[in-house]
């Protein structure tokens, strides 16, 4: 909790360590809620703190020392990391945005901030997919699933199945409440993606209903069979999410790459392309479709529906998955 009686103390009263202070200020800002949002900002703040302590950084451990020049220097460092191929543009922009948010929480104002992360980096992220996603052919995905099973990676195979058939994010596939989804599929013919969602978007205020097909049923059953004993999801009862990622998911990525699959996010994009074709009767733009030219209203409706199913609720993001309006 903030030391409100000493707002001008070290790290604006949030303690002696810059890393700890940022996390505490964010928790205060979000009043103990929005756990996923707090974690995302906090993780990016930690990256900033590591830079501060590195040879490239200023060596600060007190947020009161951070000024606009510090942030400009950090932006320069991130730009160099992008140019060296060590960092994606989107990741760098998100880091700058989170530093802005955390500093505002610490200071109680927005006097020290990067006005525009994209301008500060001098680079623009590409938000329009121009390459068809891997895993579009379900048979290719099944071959990956088979290979993962042969290597005793049944849970990772379940992740691939769920991502391809429902469009779930990696975290969502791992934390999905499988018994609940099975009941919904059986009784409602649709499932509501609620567990592990991004930015705290869960509950009745943010429903994400996915139509249940035979492929979805098969994926859910596969995941339930792969789920450890006495678990409702893909994690064992004594296993943390981070440990599962590092010890099980990460080693299995080589198998994905061997079968021409860049990553699980590609399967989410393949799902989006399928849904676009189902909703419009036209191939997704990235697959050569031109629905926007023929019926822009239908294209708009499909993108809106897909944005809801993917859990973004922002129609512009859909271009990242299916391509732009052509």
N, C-alpha and C positions, 0 to 999 in steps of 0.2 A: 504493500500500500504506500502511496506517496506520502512523504513527510511534508504535509501541507503547511506546517508551521515554519518551514525553512525553504520557501520557494526559490530563494536565491542561493541556496547551498549547492554543493557539488552535484552535478547532473540535475540541477533544478530541484534538489531535495529528494531525488529518487535513489540515492545510495552512491557508493563509491565507485562501482564498476559500470562502465558505459554499456556493456552488453546487458547486464541485469536491469539497468535503469530503463532502457528502451522497451523491454518486455513489460515491465511494470506499468509504464506510462500507457502502453497500448491496452493493457487489461483494464486500466482505469477509464480510458477513452471509450471502450466498448462495454463498460459496466459489467465485466465478468462474463459476457456472452460472446457470440460470434467467434467460437473457438477456432474454426478453420481460418477465418480472416486474420485473427490475431497471430496464429502460427505462421501464416504466409508472410505477413509483414515482419514478424519477429525473425524469421529465418533470413530474410533479405537484409534486415538490420544487422544481423550477426556477420553477414558477408562484408558490410560496410565497416563494422568494428574491426574485423580481421585486417582489412586494408589499412585502417587507421594505425594499427599496431605494426604493420609490415614496413619493410625498408622503403617502399614506395609512398607510404602514408606519412602523416604529420606527427604520429606518435601520441595523439590525444587519448585521454581516458575520462574526459569531462566534456559533456555536451555544451557547456558554456563557451568552450574554446572554438566550437564549430561555427564558421561564418560562410558567406556565399562563396568565397574563394576556395574554401575547403571542398565544397560541393562541386565547384567547377573542376578542381583537380581530380576529384573522384570520377567525374564524367569523362575526363581525358583518359584516365586509367582504364575505364570500362571500354572506351572507344578503341584503345590499343588492344585490349583483349579480344574485341570483335575482329579487328583487322588481322590478328594473329590466328584466328580460327578457334579461339578458346571459349568463346561466348557467343550466344545468339543475340541478335538485336532486341528481340522481344524480352529476353531475360534481363538484359541491361536496362531497358526502359522500366521494367517492373521493379528492378532494384532501386532505381532513382526515385520512382514514385513512392516506394515504401519508406525510403529515407525521408522524403518530404513528410509523409504521414506521421512517422515516428517522431521526427523533430518537432512537428506541430503539437503532438501530444505531450512531449517533454516541456516545451517552452510555454505552451498555452497561447501561442500566436503563430502566424505564418510569415514572420519577418525574414526568416532564413530558409530559403527553399529554391529549388530549380523550377523556374516558371514553366518550361516545356522540356521534358526529358528527351523527346525526339530531336528538338533543335539543339539541345546541349550536346547530344551525341553526334549530331550532324548526319544522322542516318535514319532512314525510314524502314520500319518493318514491312515485310510483304504479307498482306493479308488475303491474297487471292491465290488459290491453288491452281497451278498450271499443269500439274502432273497427276495422272490418274492414280488413285490410291492402291497400295499393295493389298492383296487379299480380296479383291473384288470377286474373283471366282471362288465360290464356297468350297470347291473340290481342292483348291490349293490350301485353304485353311485346314481342311480335314487331314491333308497330308502332314501339315505342321503338327496338328493335334496328335496324330499317330506317332510321329517321331518323338514328341515330348513324352507320350505315354511309354514308349519303349525305353526312355531314359529315366523312368520313375518320376516324371514331372507332371503327374496328373492334375495337380492344382493349377499349375501354369497353363496346362492345356484347357482347363475350365475357364481361366481368365480369357484366353483367346476366343473360346466359343461364345462367352457372354458378351465380350466387346463387339464381336462381329454380328451377332444376332440382335442385340439390344442397343448398341451404341453407347454402352456404359464407359466411363473413364476407368483407368487402371484401379484407382483407389475404390471406386464404386463396385467393381467386380469382386474385389477382395473382401469388402465389408458388407456386401449385400446380405440381407436377412433372408436366407434361402427358404426356410419353411414358410415365411409370410408370402414370398413371391410365388411359391408353389400353390398356396391356397388361393391367391388372387388369380393366378393363371387358370386354376381349375374352376373356380366359381364365377369369376368376372370376365374371363377372356382377355384380360389386360393386366399389366403389372405396373406398380408405382415405384419408380426409382427414388429412394429416400436416404439410403445409408451411404455415408462417405462422400456426400455431395459437396461441391465446391462452394466456398464462401458462406456456409451455413444455410444454403438454400434447401430447406427441408421442411416437412410438416405440411399441414393443410394449406398453408399460404403459398406453397410452391410445388404443386403436384406435377409429376412427370410420368404420365401414363404412356405405356408402350403396348401396342397391340400384340397379342400372343399368337404366333404362328407355330407350325409344327417344329420349325427350327428352334424357336425360342423354348418350346417345351423340352426338346432334346437337350438344349444347352443347360437349362435349369436342372434337369435330371442328372446330367453329367456332373454338374457342380455339386449337387447334393451327394452323389456317390463319392466324389473326391474330397468332400468336407471331412475334416478330422472328427473322431468320435466326440460326442457331447458338445459339438460346436454348431452354431447357427450360420456361420460363414466359412470362409476358406482359411481362417487362422485357427491354429490349435489353441486350446485353453490357456497354455502357458507361453504363448508366442506373441511377441509384439509385432505391430505392423511394420516397423522399420527393420526388424530382424528378418522377417519374411522376405522383404524386398531385397535385402543384402545377401541373404544366405540361400534363397530359393529362386526368386524371380530373376535377379541379375545374372546368375550363372546360366540360366536357361535361354538368355537372349541370343547366345551364339547359335543355338538351334534355329531360332527365328531367322537370323541373318543367312544361315546356310540354305534356307528355303525361300530366300528372296523377300522376306518380310522385314521391313525396316524397324517396325516397332508396333506396340499395341494401338497407338494412336491412329495408325493407318487403317486398322480394322474399324475404328469408330468412323473414319471418313468413308470407308466402303459402305458401312451401314447407311450413312447419310445419302450417298449416291443412290443406293437402292430405294430409299424412301422417296427421294425426288422423282425417280422414274415411276414409282407406284402412284404417287400423288398427281403427277402431271401427264403421264403417258409418254414422256419424252426422256431421253438420256440426260444425265446431269451434264452441265456445260463442260466440265473437265473431261467428260467422255464423248464430247462432240455434239451434245444436244444444243438446240437453239430455241427453247421454249419461250424465252423472254421476247424474242423477235416476233413470235407467233401470237402469244397471249401473255403479256406482261403481268396482267392481274393474276393469272393462274400461277405464274412463276413466283410472284410475291406471296401468295397464300401458301405455297409449298415451303418456301423459305421460312415463313413465320412458324409453320407447324414443326418443321425440322429443328428450328432454334429452341422450341419448347421441349422437344423430345431429347435434345442433347443437353438441356439444362443451362443454356446460355441466356435465353430470353432477350437476345439481341440479334436482330435479323442480319446485320452486317457481318457478324462472325461466321455465318453459314458459308460465305465465299471461301473461307479457309478450308472447308471440307469438300465442297462440290464445284468450286470454280465461280468465276464472276458472271455478270449478266452479259450474254453475248447474243 
